[in-house]
């Protein structure tokens, strides 16, 4: 059993939309894939003054190979570059 934790600043609705296509929804923020599952937890960052940046924590769990592949696909789908 492997567990990978990723903290993300990507909007929650985008991440949920991705996992709704790639896995089946279980309860609340939990999605089940083939040999893996991911739980989405929403946290509010301390931010700076009036700027609050929501954080999403993704917790992948499951078979090592399946988790590695799911994380790789997630990261590729949300690869972003700065300007």
Secondary structure, DSSP 8 states (H G I E B T S, - for coil): -EEEEEEE-S-HHHHHHHHHHHSEE-STTEEE-SSEEEEEEEEE---BTTB--EEEEEEEEE-HHHHHHHHHHHHHHT-----
